[in-house]
């Protein structure tokens, strides 16, 4: 378990939490927005544990199931694929200065990222 920006992140996204926080600072998120986004990442990671999902199985369909569950639970924010863009960018290899997404570290995330890119 790791605490990042007031949120405890456990599960498959735990190792990515510091990178997500760094990226939010880099791109200019306010502290309030960054805290809310990290709470979203923490919720996704907990849901992945409960659903027995790994980062390698993070597909468009899996994310849509997560967003549907957030809607049913009454969440009004972070319920669309756009919410996952920053996280998915971090799952791809570093070193790209191109705006076009490169192949991510997990093969399924590439499908998710390209799908989001074209929306």
Secondary structure, DSSP 8 states (H G I E B T S, - for coil): -EEETTEEE-STTGGGHHHHHHHHHHHT--HHHHHHHHHHHHHHHHHHHHTT--GGG--HHHHHHHHHHHHHTT--SS-SGGGGHHHHHHTB-S---SSS---BSSHHHHHHHHHHHT-
